[in-house]
Amino acid sequence: MKIEPKETIDKQGNRILIREGKISDSKELQKCVKSYLKSKQIPLTESEFNELAENHEEWIRKFIDGKNDLLLIAEHEGAIIGNVDLMINGRQMLKHTGYIGMGIHADWQGKGIGTAMLKVLIDWVDHNPDIEILWLQAFSNNVKGLRLYSNMEFEETGRQKGFIKTESGEYVDNVIMTRNKQQTVNRILRPNQVS
Ligand SMILES: CC(C)(COP(=O)(O)OP(=O)(O)OC[C@H]1O[C@@H](n2cnc3c(N)ncnc32)[C@H](O)[C@@H]1OP(=O)(O)O)[C@@H](O)C(=O)NCCC(=O)NCCS
């Protein structure tokens, strides 16, 4: 086990357990993902997800087996209500970097659960010398997501204008956000120094 289960309380006083994902979570986790895909802020349609879900247990297995990969689940009274996943790049020159994906069940968004989950993941990463850079991609209209990531010291490091074409035909910018551990440490230790 990489992380001890951690209990937290959301903004409405609900008890939430944050723990590592396991193979037997697959069916419940799929329900949760389908719920947050409806927010249309991830470039994956429900039918594409259904195809991927045929190999969902293998997808979970990669996080369990990978030394530096991590899948976290948020659970309330036995129901899965969110996940954050970190997948480390397998290539030699990129294996200090990890890509983050996440989502919170539609009924549970905006209650601080995404913040609590990402904090647990970042705390683990900050104690892991193998991982130096975290990055992710977000739709430019993803207000909650962008706020969450900048709160967690991710910086916008790229923007692909009009890159995403939504199912309704609207073009949205793809924002690349990066959290570089060394730069974060420098900012905290030397806040007035321009890097
Ligand atoms: C994006 C997402 C992961 C954020 O998780 P969450 O649990 O909903 O977010 P939190 O409640 O922790 O809030 C994060 C920040 O957004 C703010 N926020 C919450 N609801 C908001 C709203 N309706 N409008 C603006 N800001 C909002 C919060 O106040 C918080 O900022 P603060 O701590 O500075 O006050 C979640 O909303 C989600 O799953 N969305 C759909 C799927 C998705 O976008 N996945 C990520 C793809 S990159």
The ligand as an SDF file (V2000), in Angstrom:
LIG
                    3D

 48 50  0  0  0  0  0  0  0  0999 V2000
  -12.9560   20.0040  -11.5590 C   0  0  0  0  0  0  0  0  0  0  0  0
  -13.2950   19.1530  -10.3300 C   0  0  0  0  0  0  0  0  0  0  0  0
  -12.3450   17.9460  -10.2960 C   0  0  0  0  0  0  0  0  0  0  0  0
  -13.0510   20.0120   -9.0660 C   0  0  0  0  0  0  0  0  0  0  0  0
  -13.3440   19.2520   -7.9150 O   0  0  0  0  0  0  0  0  0  0  0  0
  -14.4390   19.8030   -6.8490 P   0  0  0  0  0  0  0  0  0  0  0  0
  -14.4910   18.9020   -5.7060 O   0  0  0  0  0  0  0  0  0  0  0  0
  -15.6980   20.0710   -7.5810 O   0  0  0  0  0  0  0  0  0  0  0  0
  -13.7380   21.2040   -6.4550 O   0  0  0  0  0  0  0  0  0  0  0  0
  -13.6300   21.8720   -5.0100 P   0  0  0  0  0  0  0  0  0  0  0  0
  -14.9660   21.8440   -4.3430 O   0  0  0  0  0  0  0  0  0  0  0  0
  -12.4820   21.2960   -4.2900 O   0  0  0  0  0  0  0  0  0  0  0  0
  -13.3400   23.3880   -5.4270 O   0  0  0  0  0  0  0  0  0  0  0  0
  -12.1720   23.7920   -6.1260 C   0  0  0  0  0  0  0  0  0  0  0  0
  -12.2010   25.3110   -6.2210 C   0  0  0  0  0  0  0  0  0  0  0  0
  -13.2550   25.7200   -7.1080 O   0  0  0  0  0  0  0  0  0  0  0  0
  -14.1180   26.6430   -6.4420 C   0  0  0  0  0  0  0  0  0  0  0  0
  -15.4840   26.3970   -6.8910 N   0  0  0  0  0  0  0  0  0  0  0  0
  -16.2960   25.4070   -6.5010 C   0  0  0  0  0  0  0  0  0  0  0  0
  -17.4720   25.5040   -7.1370 N   0  0  0  0  0  0  0  0  0  0  0  0
  -17.3700   26.5860   -7.9480 C   0  0  0  0  0  0  0  0  0  0  0  0
  -18.2360   27.1990   -8.8810 C   0  0  0  0  0  0  0  0  0  0  0  0
  -19.4750   26.7240   -9.1100 N   0  0  0  0  0  0  0  0  0  0  0  0
  -17.7930   28.2850   -9.5720 N   0  0  0  0  0  0  0  0  0  0  0  0
  -16.5560   28.7830   -9.3500 C   0  0  0  0  0  0  0  0  0  0  0  0
  -15.6680   28.2210   -8.4860 N   0  0  0  0  0  0  0  0  0  0  0  0
  -16.0890   27.1440   -7.7990 C   0  0  0  0  0  0  0  0  0  0  0  0
  -13.9640   26.3140   -4.9780 C   0  0  0  0  0  0  0  0  0  0  0  0
  -14.3760   27.4090   -4.1700 O   0  0  0  0  0  0  0  0  0  0  0  0
  -12.4900   25.9830   -4.8710 C   0  0  0  0  0  0  0  0  0  0  0  0
  -11.6940   27.1490   -4.8220 O   0  0  0  0  0  0  0  0  0  0  0  0
  -11.2750   27.8190   -3.4000 P   0  0  0  0  0  0  0  0  0  0  0  0
  -10.7310   26.6840   -2.5650 O   0  0  0  0  0  0  0  0  0  0  0  0
  -10.2250   28.8200   -3.7810 O   0  0  0  0  0  0  0  0  0  0  0  0
  -12.4940   28.4120   -2.8060 O   0  0  0  0  0  0  0  0  0  0  0  0
  -14.7720   18.6750  -10.3330 C   0  0  0  0  0  0  0  0  0  0  0  0
  -15.6330   19.7820  -10.2800 O   0  0  0  0  0  0  0  0  0  0  0  0
  -15.1240   17.8030  -11.5370 C   0  0  0  0  0  0  0  0  0  0  0  0
  -15.0250   16.5950  -11.4670 O   0  0  0  0  0  0  0  0  0  0  0  0
  -15.5800   18.3820  -12.6600 N   0  0  0  0  0  0  0  0  0  0  0  0
  -15.9820   17.6070  -13.8280 C   0  0  0  0  0  0  0  0  0  0  0  0
  -14.8450   16.7640  -14.4240 C   0  0  0  0  0  0  0  0  0  0  0  0
  -13.6050   17.5750  -14.5780 C   0  0  0  0  0  0  0  0  0  0  0  0
  -13.6370   18.7470  -14.9370 O   0  0  0  0  0  0  0  0  0  0  0  0
  -12.4490   16.9410  -14.3140 N   0  0  0  0  0  0  0  0  0  0  0  0
  -11.1550   17.6040  -14.3960 C   0  0  0  0  0  0  0  0  0  0  0  0
  -10.6860   17.6800  -15.7910 C   0  0  0  0  0  0  0  0  0  0  0  0
   -9.1560   18.6050  -15.9130 S   0  0  0  0  0  0  0  0  0  0  0  0
  1  2  1  0
  2  3  1  0
  2  4  1  0
  2 36  1  0
  4  5  1  0
  5  6  1  0
  6  7  2  0
  6  8  1  0
  6  9  1  0
  9 10  1  0
 10 11  2  0
 10 12  1  0
 10 13  1  0
 13 14  1  0
 14 15  1  0
 15 16  1  0
 15 30  1  0
 16 17  1  0
 17 18  1  0
 17 28  1  0
 18 19  1  0
 18 27  1  0
 19 20  2  0
 20 21  1  0
 21 22  1  0
 21 27  2  0
 22 23  1  0
 22 24  2  0
 24 25  1  0
 25 26  2  0
 26 27  1  0
 28 29  1  0
 28 30  1  0
 30 31  1  0
 31 32  1  0
 32 33  2  0
 32 34  1  0
 32 35  1  0
 36 37  1  0
 36 38  1  0
 38 39  2  0
 38 40  1  0
 40 41  1  0
 41 42  1  0
 42 43  1  0
 43 44  2  0
 43 45  1  0
 45 46  1  0
 46 47  1  0
 47 48  1  0
M  END
$$$$
